Structures are given as structure tokens and as C-alpha cells.
Amino acid sequence: MTRDRTTTLCEILDITDQGLHFSTDLLLSENDTVRIECQLDADCIMQCGLVITHAEPPRFGGRMTHLLPEHQQQLALFIQRLITSSMAGL
């Protein structure tokens, strides 16, 4: 995750095709904008902007922005694989 010139690691707690929840040591406020780089699997790295919509340090939530169409498609496929593998484990 990058904000201004500061880059740090974050832990993604939940992800959808429109946003995500994560934890980080970086102090963020609602309406801040950050850049996220997320490795979905061994061959896929997604990058997007994120507008912070929920801030309760160290947990935050945000709405994805500036997501390339190919990254949107990769994210949708990744989420579908998670759902399929989760249902197979029932």
C-alpha cells in the first residue's frame, strides 16, 4: 500500500469486486486515497486506487478506483475461485 511517498505492507481481511477491508499500521482517515498492489495468486498482481470509506485504526475499508479492466476481470475470476473452493469444502 502506498500513500503519498510512504509505502507499507497491509493485511487484506476481505475483498469484493468493489472494495476491500484491511489492516495496516499506516494512519489513514476517511476520504484518503491510497494505491494498493495485491498478489491474487502466483501469476496475478492487481493494482488499484482505494478511497478510504471506513477508518478504525488499525482496520480500514475502502472503495476501489482506477482498476484496469483486465485487473477487474482477474479479480472477478479470483473471487469466483474462492467461492467455488469454499463451497467444495462444505
Beta strands, then each sheet from edge to edge (+ up, - down):
strand 1: 2-3
strand 2: 6-7
strand 3: 11-15
strand 4: 19-23
strand 5: 33-41
strand 6: 44-56
strand 7: 59-65
sheet 1: 1+ 2-
sheet 2: 3+ 4- 7+ 6- 5+
end
